[in-house]
Amino acid sequence: MTTNSIYIKKTRISDYALTALIYISAFFSVALLIGIIGYVLYRGLGCVNIPFLTTVSSAVRGTSGIAGNIINTIYIVVLTLLIATPLGIGSAIYLNEYAKPGKIVNMIEFTTEILSGIPSIIFGLFGMIFFGTTLGLGYSILTGAFTLTLMVLPLITRNTQEALKTVPETYRSGALGMGATKWYMIRTILLPSAMPGIITGVILAIGRMVGESAALLFTAGSGYLLPKGSFGFAKKILESGGTLTVQLYLSMSKANYEDAFGIAVVLLAIVLAINFMTRYLTGRFDVGKRNS
């Protein structure tokens, strides 16, 4: 006599088939990633050298470096973070801790989700018309930074909101019960506890900035020269500046495949470094939370 039990299961052929499909899908994903990285390294690693990373393109000197594009990328990333990070984190704190749940909060969250799904080329068109033409900033790094701020603001805001929601409610009630003000509680308890999620959102935003090209073609332009003069670094934000992705697109359009794959190698290294940095910082903050 047999009895039905969760410990006695009938193995079905469909179970084996689905398990096999899962393993095949995982193997295909890993193989695809390895294939892309391997091909890019094979085609472009030989082009990456010290002159390639420290000079700019010049027909007179016979160089085709990307130093100017690296500087432009750093400028745009730093400027965008300085604008978007306080706005994104501040918006998330307001929506999660101060605003009363209701139609207004739901509308703001819905609008944020819509913003995160808008194609980047539309952001570029808006940035060119509003920041470039209406505000008179023209093709400049500052125009590109303002445009990227609109693009990454939803990402930082939503990640910060989700990170704040993971903090137990007892932390809030306990701090307030001991007489702490709400802002003191947010600053000393909520934000440190939610820091892994906040950092993850910020670093993911950096990854999107580094990989963006369509919006920056319309706003930041394609300049590749290094800053000159005593105030060159200060004036650079008001000048045209093409990032690595923009230069990659221009190199491909000119059939300059060697430089294009060389830039691709640099971009891959940056993206991989960002991912490893995310895992490292998140792990450090998790360990800190467990030890505290």
C-alpha positions in Angstrom: 0.0 0.0 0.0 1.4 3.4 -1.0 0.6 6.7 0.6 0.9 10.2 -0.9 3.7 12.1 0.8 5.8 15.1 0.0 8.9 12.9 0.7 7.8 10.4 -2.0 7.6 12.3 -5.3 7.0 10.9 -8.7 9.7 12.2 -11.1 8.3 13.4 -14.3 10.0 13.8 -17.7 9.0 17.4 -17.8 11.0 18.1 -14.6 14.1 16.8 -16.3 13.4 18.8 -19.4 12.8 22.1 -17.5 15.9 21.5 -15.4 17.9 21.0 -18.6 16.5 24.2 -20.1 17.5 26.1 -17.0 21.1 24.9 -17.2 21.2 25.5 -21.0 19.9 29.1 -20.5 22.5 29.8 -17.7 25.3 28.3 -19.9 24.2 30.4 -22.9 24.2 33.6 -20.8 27.7 33.0 -19.5 29.0 31.9 -22.9 27.5 34.9 -24.6 29.2 37.3 -22.0 32.5 35.5 -22.4 32.2 35.5 -26.1 31.6 39.3 -26.3 34.4 40.1 -23.9 36.8 37.7 -25.6 36.1 39.1 -29.1 36.4 42.7 -28.0 39.7 42.0 -26.2 41.0 40.0 -29.2 40.2 42.9 -31.6 41.1 45.8 -29.4 43.6 44.9 -26.8 46.5 45.4 -29.2 45.4 49.0 -29.7 45.4 50.0 -26.1 48.8 51.4 -25.0 50.2 54.4 -23.2 50.1 56.8 -26.2 46.5 55.7 -26.9 45.4 56.6 -23.4 47.5 59.8 -23.0 47.2 61.7 -26.3 44.4 63.1 -28.4 43.7 62.7 -32.1 46.0 64.8 -34.2 46.8 64.6 -37.9 49.9 66.7 -37.4 51.4 64.5 -34.7 50.0 61.3 -36.2 48.3 60.3 -32.9 44.8 58.9 -32.4 44.5 58.9 -28.6 41.4 59.2 -26.4 42.8 61.2 -23.4 40.4 64.0 -24.2 37.4 61.7 -24.3 38.5 60.1 -21.0 38.6 63.6 -19.4 35.2 64.5 -20.8 33.7 61.3 -19.5 35.0 62.1 -16.0 33.7 65.6 -16.2 30.2 64.5 -17.2 30.0 61.7 -14.6 31.2 63.9 -11.7 28.9 66.8 -12.6 25.9 64.6 -13.1 26.6 62.9 -9.7 26.9 66.2 -7.9 23.5 67.2 -9.2 21.6 64.0 -9.3 22.7 62.3 -6.1 21.4 64.9 -3.6 18.2 65.4 -5.6 17.6 61.6 -5.9 18.3 60.8 -2.3 16.4 63.8 -1.0 13.4 63.0 -3.1 13.4 59.4 -1.9 13.7 60.5 1.8 10.7 62.9 1.3 8.5 60.4 -0.4 9.3 57.6 2.0 9.6 59.4 5.3 7.7 62.7 5.1 5.0 62.6 2.5 1.7 61.1 3.5 0.6 58.1 1.3 -2.0 59.2 -1.2 -2.7 60.3 -4.8 0.2 62.8 -4.9 2.8 60.3 -3.8 1.4 57.7 -6.2 1.5 60.2 -9.0 5.1 61.1 -8.3 6.2 57.5 -8.1 4.3 56.7 -11.4 5.9 59.7 -13.1 9.3 58.5 -11.9 8.7 55.1 -13.4 7.7 56.6 -16.7 10.8 58.8 -16.8 13.0 55.7 -16.3 11.4 54.1 -19.4 11.7 57.0 -21.9 14.3 56.4 -24.7 17.5 58.3 -24.2 17.3 59.9 -27.6 14.2 61.8 -26.4 16.1 63.1 -23.4 18.8 64.2 -25.8 16.3 66.1 -27.9 14.8 67.8 -24.9 18.2 68.6 -23.5 19.4 70.1 -26.8 16.3 72.3 -27.1 15.9 73.4 -23.4 19.4 73.4 -21.9 21.3 74.0 -25.2 19.0 76.5 -27.0 16.6 78.0 -24.5 19.2 78.4 -21.7 22.0 79.2 -24.2 24.4 76.6 -23.0 24.9 75.2 -26.5 26.9 72.0 -27.1 28.7 71.7 -23.8 29.6 69.2 -21.0 27.2 71.1 -18.7 24.3 70.6 -21.1 25.1 66.9 -21.2 25.3 66.7 -17.4 21.9 68.3 -17.0 20.4 65.9 -19.5 22.0 62.9 -17.9 20.7 64.1 -14.5 17.1 63.8 -15.8 17.9 60.2 -17.0 19.5 58.8 -13.9 17.4 60.7 -11.3 14.6 58.1 -11.4 17.2 55.3 -11.0 18.7 56.8 -7.9 15.4 57.8 -6.4 13.8 54.4 -6.8 16.8 52.5 -5.5 17.0 54.8 -2.5 13.3 54.3 -1.8 13.6 50.6 -1.9 16.6 50.7 0.3 14.8 52.8 2.9 11.8 50.4 2.8 14.0 47.5 3.8 15.0 49.2 7.1 12.8 47.7 9.9 10.1 49.9 11.3 11.3 49.2 14.8 14.4 51.3 14.0 12.2 54.4 13.5 9.9 53.9 16.4 12.8 53.1 18.7 14.8 56.2 17.8 11.7 58.4 18.0 10.7 56.8 21.3 14.1 57.7 22.8 13.5 61.4 22.0 15.4 61.7 18.7 14.1 64.2 16.1 13.0 62.8 12.8 15.9 64.2 10.8 18.4 63.0 13.4 16.9 59.5 13.1 17.0 59.6 9.3 20.6 60.9 9.3 22.1 58.6 11.9 20.0 55.4 11.6 18.0 55.1 8.4 20.6 56.3 5.9 23.5 54.2 7.3 21.3 51.2 7.3 20.1 51.8 3.8 23.6 52.7 2.5 24.2 49.4 0.5 21.1 49.9 -1.6 21.8 53.6 -2.1 25.4 53.0 -3.2 24.2 50.3 -5.6 21.8 52.8 -7.2 24.4 55.4 -7.5 27.0 53.1 -9.1 24.4 51.7 -11.5 23.7 55.3 -12.4 27.4 55.8 -13.1 27.3 52.7 -15.4 24.5 54.2 -17.4 26.3 57.6 -17.7 29.4 55.9 -18.9 27.5 53.9 -21.5 25.3 56.6 -22.8 25.8 58.0 -26.3 22.6 59.0 -28.0 21.6 61.8 -25.6 25.1 63.1 -25.4 25.5 63.4 -29.2 22.7 66.0 -29.1 23.9 67.8 -26.0 27.6 67.5 -25.2 28.8 67.3 -28.7 32.0 65.5 -29.9 34.9 67.7 -28.9 38.0 65.7 -27.9 40.6 68.4 -27.0 42.3 68.6 -23.6 41.7 71.6 -21.3 44.2 74.4 -22.0 45.4 77.4 -20.0 45.2 78.3 -16.3 41.4 78.1 -16.2 41.1 75.4 -18.8 39.6 72.9 -16.4 37.0 75.4 -15.2 36.0 76.5 -18.7 35.9 72.9 -19.9 32.3 72.4 -18.6 31.1 75.1 -21.0 32.8 73.6 -24.1 31.9 70.7 -26.3 33.1 67.3 -25.0 32.6 63.9 -26.5 32.7 61.0 -24.1 34.2 57.5 -24.8 30.9 56.2 -26.2 30.5 59.1 -28.5 34.0 58.7 -29.8 33.4 55.0 -30.2 30.3 55.8 -32.4 32.3 58.3 -34.5 35.2 55.9 -35.0 32.8 53.2 -36.2 31.0 55.6 -38.5 34.4 56.4 -40.1 35.3 52.7 -40.4 38.2 53.2 -38.0 37.7 49.8 -36.4 41.0 49.6 -34.6 40.4 52.7 -32.5 36.7 51.7 -32.0 37.7 48.3 -30.5 40.4 49.9 -28.4 37.8 52.3 -26.9 35.5 49.3 -26.4 38.2 47.6 -24.3 38.5 50.7 -22.1 34.8 50.9 -21.7 34.6 47.2 -20.8 37.3 47.7 -18.2 35.4 50.6 -16.7 32.1 48.7 -16.6 33.7 45.6 -15.0 35.4 47.9 -12.4 32.1 49.5 -11.6 30.5 46.1 -11.1 33.3 44.9 -8.8 33.2 48.1 -6.9 29.4 47.7 -6.4 29.9 44.2 -4.9 32.8 45.3 -2.8 31.1 48.3 -1.3 27.8 46.5 -0.7 29.7 43.7 1.0 31.6 46.1 3.2 28.5 47.9 4.4 26.7 44.6 5.0 29.6 43.4 7.2 29.5 46.8 9.0 25.8 46.4 9.7 26.2 42.9 11.0 29.1 44.0 13.3 27.3 47.0 14.6 
